[in-house]
Amino acid sequence: MTSSATTPLIPRRVLFGNPDKASTQISPDGSHLSYLAPVDGVLNVWVGPADDPAAAQPVTQDADRGIRFYGWAYTNSHILYIQDKGGDENWRLYSVDLASGAIVDLTPVEGTQARLQQASPDFPDELLVALNDRVPELHDIYRINIRTGERQRVLQNEGFAGFMSDDAFELRLAARMTPDGGSEFLKPDAAGGWSPWMHIAMEDTLTTSPVGFNKAGDTMYMLDSCGRNTAALTSLELDSGTQTVLAEDPQADIHGTLVHPTEKHVQAVASTFDRKQWQILDVTITHDMAYLRQVSPGDIDVISRTLDDGIWIVAYVVDNGPVRYYRYDRETRQATYLFSNRQALDGLPLAQMHAVVIPARDGLDLVSYVTLPVGHEREDDPQRPAAPLPMVLLVHGGPWARDEWGYDPWHQWLANRGYVALSVNFRSSTGLGKDFINAGNHEWGGKMHDDLIDAVSWATQQGIADPQRIAIMGGSYGGYATLVGLTFTPETFACGIDIVGPSNILTLLESIPAYWQPQIELFAKRVGDHRTADGQAFLTELSPLHYVDRIQRPLLIGQGANDPRVKQAESDQIVQAMQAKGIPVTYALYPDEGHGFARPENDLSFSAIAEAFLAQCLGGRFEPLGDDLAGSSLTVPTGAEQIPGLAEKLSA
């Protein structure tokens, strides 16, 4: 390949290792800056003076999986973070006293999952936390002191999927699903119970939800698709019921909001068709946003703000470089560069990501993203190579999620190895209106898969992809799509990589986590009803497990043993079925992982295996396994001999 001679091989460690710094935040009072950064190879929270980030020191002590989600308490002297064990998603909530260094487990109950319900500047020492310690299916609401860990139950959940609260720690709304697959919001009544207030039809449930309340508490902001296709931002006066549309985008759902930290009104909204766009609703930030657009290339995200709104932390996302973080002073209107998330990316031959709209066979527009190897773009059309190349179709999970433009390590990795990377927002993907989501109802393995095949056909017809060298790869739903690709359309793909993908939709729905039970109608109405005979027959038809004899091409499977969503049994059973029929498969199992690979050592080891696998199937470049398996928990129950060099590394 041309790129082998002209483009340096980017080490996997640069692409898949820990970021230098991530999740940058400013303390509510603006005195301190925080971020995630490695300590001995494990992500922890660092805190330093806002005017001297280089003086930051680690304040947490995680030595295993790394911390991924954290935030400031309104005390300005505490950090809050969550952590699970081995990927089991039984999150515990911790507080860190920055003065003493003491770490308090605020939810020290085994086998339960904590969810932060509400933090408020009105109660800086306390939190509302949802915890399923009484009934696994339901989260009760507790008031917890972050200094002492003392907790008091303030509401016993009698069947709700969740609650909406305000800064006064008042539970304003309860939500539950209805038998028709819709949702219902209820308000507290005079008798101490809950009375129905608003019903959302099934077709609107994934595009309609409350955002928050105004400062007075008499108006609720909502993302609302009722009576329209794309979700608009609306304000709803709670007493009169008057609803006003504040912002909308005919092509895409409003999906992001900038809310004033104390006044609580929405100042700007974002929507993404192919690229993120901001609409300004509050003229007081018009000049701020205009200035920030000139500071650095890329799509803007305001990711943290002080309570007085004087300081913003702003991130700039590009497709061919690291995320750049700035500290923006609104009074002086000056943005100061802080750092990037991956300095090692600077100066590397990274490829551009192109947004394209691919027509599906029934006329739907599939917003997609294609990345070509550097040096292969045609001068007259940079979205096409001079000659067809091997391609990897990357299928996102969810399926109620979406792909977006920006830096993507998988796209860069594949492009650097000589492949075209293609990501497709197939029907059921979010952000593109309710009609697009609902077009995927009961279409797992059906029209959702047709969209992927249509994208492959487009890529070959456009001269982008070599039809004999196309792989399919993805995680969760993307893993399922991979198995569908190799069983339902067995001659389309040269190989497949399934990461934590379900093989049997019936057993998947029968084994969902207990705390998903309040939302079971979501799956029943949109995927299929595993509780009825007809539904069971339908789901069986959608399940690749029953078609393993059709598999003709190599398959690599990655699975976390502690996955609470797609249990290990989903991978075990298809591996066993393939073995029973004498069909080769490589199975990479990680005993300390859940739904995906959180530990960098595990992520790196799987990417190394996947790279060797793709090179063998598609003929691209690859970096030898080297020591990229070191420190991982990788086990390979079967098929190690199918990956060049893997058996030798494991035996060594």
N, C-alpha and C positions, 0 to 999 in steps of 0.2 A: 504493500500500500504506500501511496505517496507520503502519508503522514509519518510512516516509520522512518523515512529518511530526513524529513524536514522539521518534525515536531518532537521536542524532548518528551520522554515518558515522565509523567507527573507521578511521584510516589503515592501509593494508596494512603500512607500515613498522613500526608498533607491534606488529602481530600476527606478522609473518614476519621481522623484522630480528633481529640478534644479541640474545641475552639480555644483561642488565646483568652478571649473575654466574651461574655454573652449576657443577655438579660440585664442590661444596664439600667439602674434606677437611681433617682434622687430621693433623699429622705423628705418627708412632708415639710419640714422646716427649712430645707435647702442646705443644711450644714454638712451633710455627708453624701458620698456617692458609693454605690454598691454594684457589684457584678458577679457573675459566675466565672471562675477560673480554676485551672487544675491545681491540686496539691498532691504531689507524688502521683500524678496521673489520674486523679479522681476529682471531678468537679465539686467545688465548694463555694460558699459565699465569701466574698472579700468586701471589706468596708474601709473607706478612707475619707479624708477631708475632701469636700466638694471642689476646693480650689487646688488640690494636690492629689489627684488620683494615683500617682505613682507611689504614694505613701501607704496605699491600702494594704491591709493584712487579712488573712483568712480568719473568719469568726465561727465557722462550723468545722466539724471533725469527721465527716463521712469518709470512710476508707474503702467503700465497696462499690456501689452502683453509681454514685455521684448524685448531687442534688440538681433537679431540673426545674422545680417550681418553688419560688420564694417571693416574699414581698416585705415591705416595711409595715410595722405597727405604727399607729398614730402617736405612740409615746415618743417617737424619734430615737429611742434608745433600745429598741428590740427589733430583731429580724424574725419573721415567721417563715417556716418552710414545711413541706410535706415529704414523706419518704415511705416506700413500701419495702417488702422483703422479697427479693428474687423475682420481681415482676408480678407479684400476686395481686397488685392494685388494692390491697388493704392499706390505704394511705393512713399514716399517723401524722398529726399536726404537732409541730415543735415550735417553741419560742427560744430565742437566744438573747440573753441580757448582754448588751455590748460592753457595759461597764465591768461586770464581774466575769463574763465569759460563761456563765451558767446556762446550760441547755435544759429546758423543761419539756418533757413529753406531756402535751396537753390532752392527749386521748390514749392513755395507756391501757387499751383493751384489746386483747388478741382477737384476730379474726374479724375485725370490724373495719369499716371504711369511713374516714372523716372527710367532710366537705365543708369548706369555709363558706358560711352563709352570708355574714355581714361583718365588716369592720366599719367603725364610725369615728370621726374626730370628736363626736360628743361623748364617747365612752372609750378613751384611748387605752385604758387598761384591760378592756374586755372585748370579747368576740362572740358572735352567734355562730355556732357550729352545728352542722347536721351530722348525726352519728347513728348508725344502725346497730347499736349494741343490745337492743331489746328484741327486735325482730329483724332477721337478716334482710327481709324484703323492703323494710321501711326505715327511713331516717327520721329520728326524733330531733327536735331542736334544743340545744343546750346553750346556756350562757356561761362562758369560761373566762376566768381571770388569767391573763397571759403571764403574770408574775408568779402566781402561786399554783396554777393548774386547777384551782377550785372550780367545780362545775355544778350547775344546777339546771335540771331539765325544765324548760319553759313551755314545751308543747309536746304532747304525745301524738305521734302521727297515726291516724286511723285510716290510712289508705290513699295518701296523696303521693304523687310523683315528685313534688317539690313545692317550694314556697317563694314568695316575693316579699322582701322586707325593706325597711328604710333606715335612715340614719338615726332615728329615734328607737331603733331595735323593735319596731312594731312589725308584726307579720301581717301584711296588708292583703295578700292574695295567696290562695292555695291552688294547685293545678293537679288535674288528674285526666287520664285518658277515658274516653267513653267507648261503649261497645261497638260503635260504628267506625272506630278508628280516629275519631276527632278528639278534641281536647276541650276541657271545661275549666274555667277559672271561677273560683268561689271567693266570697268576701266574708269576713267575720260577721256574725249576727248578734243580736242583743242577748240571746240565750247562751252565748258562749260557744256556739257551734259555727258552722259554715253554711252559707246560702249560695246557690248557683247565681252567677252574675253574667258570665259571657260564655257562649259556646263557639268553638272554632271548628269548622267542617274539616273532614279528613284531608281534603285536597289542599288545605291551607296550613296544616299543622307544622310543616317543616319550614314555612316562610312567614309565620306570624308568631310573635312573642313579645312580651313586655321588655322594655329597656331599662326603665327606672322612673322615679317620680321627680317632679320639680321641687324647688326648695320649700314651697308652701305645702306640698303634699296633696294638693287638690287636682293635679293634672298628672297623667301617666303618659310617658312616651312609649310608643310601640313601633315595632317593625310589622307591617300589616299588608298582606296580599289579598285580603277579602275584597271582592269586587274588582280586582285587577290582576294582572299576571305577575309582575315583579313586586317584591316587597318594598313599600314606601315607608318613610319615617312619618309617623303621625303623632299628634297630641290629642289626648282624650280627656276631656273635663269630666271628672268622676261624678259630680252631682248632676249636671245637666245631660251628660252623655254626648255632648257635642264633640265631634272628631274632625280634626283639620289635618290635611296633608301638608307636611312641611318640606319634604324633598322626595323625589323619585327619579328613577332612571328607567326608561322604557326597555332597555336591553338587559339590565342586570339588577339584582336585588341590592338594596342598601344593606351593607353588612358590617360597617364600622362606624363608630361615632366618637367625636371628641366632645366630652361633657365637662363643663366648668367644674373644678374641684369643690367649690363651696356653693356657688349659685345654682348648680345642678341643671342648667339649661343646656341643650345640645347646640354646640357651636359650629360643627362641621360634620359631614357624613361622607363615607367612601362607598364606592361601588366598583365592581370589577367585571367588565365583559372580557376583554383581552388584556388590558392593563388597568391598574388602579387609578381611579379618578376621584378627586375631592370636590365637594360642593360646600361653599362657605355659607353658613346661616347667620352668623353673628359678625356684624361689620367690624367689631373691635379686634378681630384677629385677621382681618383681610390683609393688612400690611405685614403682619408676621408671616403669614403663609407665602405672600409674594416675595418677601426677603428670603425665606428658607428655600424657595425654589431655585434661587441663584447661588446657593452656598455650595452645592455638590450635585453631581449627576445622580440620577436614580429616582425611584419611587419613595416618597416621604412617609414615614410613620412617626407620629409623636407618641412616644412609648412611656413617658413618665413626666409628672408635673408636680411642682410644690403646691402646698395648700393656698398660698397667696398668689399663685399663678405667675410668679415672677420668673421662674426658671423652668425650661422644658429640656428634656432629653429627647433628641431627635435621631432617628436612624434612617440611613439612605441605603436602599436595596438596589443593586444592579445585577445583571445577569452574568457578567464575566469578571467578577472581583468580589472582595469581601464586603460585608456590611460595615459602613462607617458611622461611628457615633459622634454626636456633637452635643455640647452644652450650650443652650441658647438663653441669653439674658434678654428678656423682653424690654426692660427699661432702656438699656443701651442699644438694643437691637443688634447684638453681636453674637455670632455663633463661634464657639471655640472647639476646634477638633480635639477629641479625646483619644480615640484609638479605633482600630478595626477589629473585627472578631477573628480574623485569620490573616495575620501579617504575611505568612509564608505564601499566600496566593498572589501577592503583589509581584508583578513582572513575569508571571507564568503565562504560557500560551493558552489562555482560556478562550472558549468558544462563545459565540453569541447565540442567544436563544431567540427564536423567531415565533411570534404569534401568528397562527393561521386558522382559518375557519374552513372546516371540511364538511361537505354536504353528506348527510346520511341518505340512505336509499329512499326514505319516506319524506325527505325534505327538511328534517331538523338540521340546524347548524351546530356543528361540534367544534367548540372553541378548543384549539389544540396548540401544542408548543413543540417545535422541532429544533434540534441542535445538530449541526453538522461538524465533522472534524475540521479543525483549523487547516486552511490551505486547500480545502476542497470546494469552497463556495464559488459559484460562477459569478463573474464580475457583473453581468447583466441581471442576475437573479440570485442574490445571496442565500435564498431559501432552498436552492437546488445545487447539488454537486454536478461536476462536469460529467460524471458517469455514475450509474447506480452503485450504492454501497451496501454492505451488510447493515441491518437495522435491529434495534431492540425496542419493542413496544413496551413502555412502562405503564402499568395500570394502577391507578390510585386505589386506596382502601376506602372503607365506608360502608356502602357505596355513597352515603350521603356526605360527601366531601368534594373537594375539587382541586385541580392543579392550577397554579398561577405562575405568572412570569417572575423571574428572578434567579438568583444564584441557586443552582441545584447540584449537589455533589454527584448525584447519579448521572445526570446529563453530562457534566464535565468529565467524569470518569470514563463513560462510554465513548464520548466524542474523542477523548485523548487516545483511546485504544483503537480508534479507527471505525467506530460505528456511528450511524445516525441514531439519535435518541428521539423518540416520539412519545409524547404524553397527550392523552385524549380525554376531554371531558365528555364522556358518554352519558346518555340519558340516565337520570337519577342523580347526576352531579348537582351540587348546590351552587347558589349564587346567580343562576341564569333564569330565574323565574319558576313559578310553581308548575306551569305547563310542562317544562322540561323535566322537572323532578317526577311529576306524576306519569309522564310517558314511560317511566321505568317500572311502574307498579306491576308486579307479577311477571317481570321480564328478566329475572336473573337467568342467565344462560340462554335467553331469547333475544329480544331486540337490543338489550344492553350489549350482548356479545356481537350482534350484527353491526352495531356502531363501531366496535373495534375492528371487525373484519373490513368494514367500509373504509376505515382510516388506513388499513394496510393496503387495500386496493388503490386508494388515492395515492399513497406513497409510491407504489410501483408504477402506476400510470403516469405520475409526474416525473418519473425517472430518478426518484430519490433513493428507493430501496431495491436491492436485488431480491427478487421474489424467492429465490432458492436459499437465501441466507437471512431469515428474519426470526428473531427470538421473541418470546413473550415473557414478561417478568413483573411481579408485583407482590404486595403484602396485604394480608387480610382479605378484603373482597378481591384485591388484585391477585392474591394467591389463588383464590377460587377461580377467577377469570383465566389464570394460567392453566389450571387443571381442565377447565372447560375447553380452552383452546386446543389442548393435546388430545381431548377425547371427542368433542363435538365437531371439531374441524381439524382432524389429525394430520392433514397434509399441508396445512397453511404454514405451520411454524417448524423451524429446524430444531428447536429445543425450547424448554421452558424452565423457569425458576420460580417456584412457589414458596413464599415466606408466610408462615402462620395462616395458611389458607384453609377454609373448610372444604372437606371432600364430600360430605353428606349433609345437606341443608336440614334434613329432618333431625338428625342427631345434634346438629349445631343448635337448633332452636329448643331442643329438649334439655340442653345443658347450659343455657345462658346463666350468668351470675344471678343470684337471688335478688339483688337490688335492681335488676333490670325488669323484674316481674311487673311493676306498676306501668311499664311501657310495652307490655307484651302485644297489645293491639297494633302498635306501630309495625311490628314484624308480621303479624297475622294479616293485616290489610295490605301491606306493601310487598311482602315476599310470598307468603302463603301460610295457611292456618294448619299448624302441626297437630291441632287438637281434634280435627275432623278426619273421617276416612278419605273424603275427596281431597282434602288438603294434603294428607300424607302421601296419597298417590301422586299428586301434582309435584310435591317437593322431591319425591323419589326420582321422578323423571328429570329433575334439574340437577341431580347430584352426580358428579363425575365418578364417584366410587363405583357406580353400577356399570360403568363403561370402560373399565381399565383395559379390557381386551383390545380396545381400539388404539391404545397408545403405541405409536410407531417411532417416536423421537425421544432423545434423551431428556430426563427430568431430574432436576436438583430440588430438594425440599429442605427448608430451614424451619425449625420449630423451637419454641421455648417451652420447657417442661412445666412451667408454672402459669401458663397462659390461662387467665380466667374467662376470656371471651371465646377464643377458638382453642378448645382443649387439645392436649397432646394426642388424644385419641383420634382426632380428625386426621392427623398426619400418619399416626400408627396404622390406622385401618387401610388407608390406600397403599401404604408401603407393603403391608402384609398381603393385600389383594394382588399387587403386582408381583411379589415374590412367588405367590401361589401359582401364577401363570407364567413364571419364568421371564418376566419383563424386568430388565435392569433399572435400578433407581439408586440415586445417591441421597442419603438421609443424614443431614447435619442437625444434631439435637444438642441443645444447651440447657443443662440442668438448673442454671441460676438465672434464667430469663423468662419473660412473660410474653406479652403481645408485641413482639419486636425485640430488637437487641439494643439494650440501653448501655451496657458496659462497652466502652470503646474497643477493648481487646476482643470482645466477641464480634462486634460489628466489623472490625478490621479483618478478623479471621474469615468471616463469611464472605466478605467482598473478595478476599484473596481466592477462596475456593470458587466463587462465582466467576471471577475473571478467568481462571484457568479453564473452567467449564465452557464459557463462551468462546474462548480462543479455540478450543477443540472443536466446537460446533460450527462457528462462523468464520474462523480463520483470522481473527483480529490479533492485535499485539497483546502481550501480557507481561506483567512483572512477575518474576519467579516468586514462589511462596515465601522464600527467605525465612525470616523469623516472625512473620505476621500472624502465626498461630500462637506465639508465645504469650502466656498470661491468660489465654482464653480458656473457657470451660468446655470447649468443643469435644463432643463425642460423635462418632460416625457409626451408627449401628449397622449400616450396610452401604455398600457401593463406593467405599474409599478408593478402590482400584480404578474406578471410572474417571477419577480426576488426576491429571498428570502430577506426580510427585506427592500426592496426599498420603497414600499408604505409608510411604517411606518416612514422611514427617511424623506421622502418628506413632509409628513404631520406634522412632528415635526419641 
